[in-house]
Amino acid sequence: MTRPVTLSDVAREAGVSLATASRALNGSATRTVGPELARRVHAAAEKLRYAPDGVAQAMARGRTNAIGLVVRDVTDPMFGAVTAGVTGAADDAGLSVTLASTREVPGREASVIDALARQRVRAMVLVGGPTGNGEADLAAMRSLESYLDAGGSAALIGASMPGTSGVDVADHRSASRLARELHDRGYRRFVVLAAPDVPGHGTDRLNGFQSTLRMLGAEPPLVHRLPRVTREAGQRAMAELIAAGVLADRGAGVPLVFAIADQAAFGAMVALRDAGMRVPEDVALAGFDDGPGAAEVTPSLTTVRLPLVEAGREAVELALAGEAGRTVVLDGELIVRDSTPALG
């Protein structure tokens, strides 16, 4: 049986020392190999069909060829789009992706960051802003600071922190454009299914929507806070509002419900149908994200399309560049569909 080709075989074939062959193929955090010697070593490795050891490369370079990606919920379609962008950019750079989920468990983000740091990932991309749990958010920040102090680099999507770069989707501006468009279409009664009252995308969307309606002279919307931004929470909240008679005054015009995310809008649509209310004849409906299903539901959902794949790609480029303090801002795209027809 033919024995595996070793690094010693490559060094012998190239006529160099074992240390030089290792530095040429695995890299080194402190020393480099001249171009001619590197060429000879790589030619020998190709001739002998030698495959470098990933663990050895990580030890030599101080970092692996992996990017750590931290998300809250791997089942959320929005995180799936970000992951597609991250993995695409990593592939282009010849890197792999190690995916970790906090499962929205308070305090788990810090342990996930620590685990990725122990794995010596080349860089990290973290998706999502503060959770609202002060102790857990502080622990995550300290873990990330330790990773950065050890020579790592990171980029955040939807958040900011000293020592990192970030990608921000202009939620406030995009929600403002949505509010103006709906007002221009004749809507004057608004209900918002809002996110929990913590810093982040949901709060930016609510603020952008409310401030624009206020500027246009519209009545303040009724804001109903969701415990979590999910389809189930949207359905329950909409059922409660229907039972309370919030949407009953037909003389005041067709009400419009703005759900802070499409998943909540889908749930609201189910509750409205269960109550015998038609969308958009009785109640108009708008969401935010343009996630899977927004164009396929009946009626199709007016929403804001977020450049999440692009955000993932930009985050990888920022993280690999290691340039702290830079922020890339991406705009959402307003998508008007059948759920919000113009009022005659």
C-alpha positions, 0 to 999 in steps of 0.5 A: 500500500502506498504511503501518504505523501508527507511534508518531508517528501515535498521538502526533499523534492524541492531541495529545501529544509522542512521549515522552509517547506512548511512556511511556503505551504502553511504560511507563517505569522512571523517569517516569509519565504522568497518567491523562488523558493516558494515556487519550487516548494509549490511545484514539488507539492503539485508534482507529488500531489501533496495536500497541506494540513489545515490544522498545521496551516492554522497553527503556523498562521495563527488563524484558520481559513474559516470565517465565523458567522454568528446569527440569532436564528438559523431558521429565520429566512432573513438570516438565510439570505445574509448567510448566502452572501457571507458564504458566497464572499468566503468562497471567492476568498478561498475560505470556509464558513463556521456558522453558529446560532445563539438561538436567541438565548440570553448570554449565549452570544458571548459563549459562541464568540468565545468558542469561535475565538478558540477555533482561531477563525480568521474573522467574524461576522455578527448579525443583529444588534443588542438583544435588550438584555444588558448583562448578556449584551455586555458579556458579548461585547467583552468577548468580542473585545478579547477576540479583537485584542488577540488579533482578530477582526470582525464586522457587524451587520445591524450594529456597531462597536468600537474596533469593528466595521459594520454594514447597516441597512437604512431601516429608518430611511426605508420605512420613511419612504414606505410611509410616504408612499402609503400616505400618497395612496390615500391611507390615513388610518394606521396600525403598526405591529411593532418590535419589542422596545429595544435598540435595533432594526425594529425600532428604526423602522417604527421611528422612520414610519412614525416621523414621516406620518407626523411630518405629513400631518397624519394622525399618529398610528396605533402601535401594538408591541409584539413580544417577538417578531414572528408569524405567530405573534403577528397572528395573535396581535391582529386577533386581539386588535380585531376583538378590541374593535380597533379596525371596526370604524369603516366611516374613517376609511380603510385602515392600513396595518404596517407589520414591522416584518413580513413574518408578522404580516403573514400572521396578521393576514391569517387572523384577518381572514379568520375574522372574515375581513378581506385584504385589501378591501377591508384592511390594507397590509404592508410588511418589511423585508420582502422575504420568501412568500411576500410575492406569492401570497394572495394578495401579494404583500407590499413591503421593503426589499432589503439587500441582505445578500449584499450585506453579507458579502460587504461584511466579509470584505470589511472583516477580512480588511480588518479596517475598524470604524468603517460603515457601509450603508445599504438602502432598501427598495420599496416594493408596492404590491396588491395588498395596498391599492391606491384609494379612489 
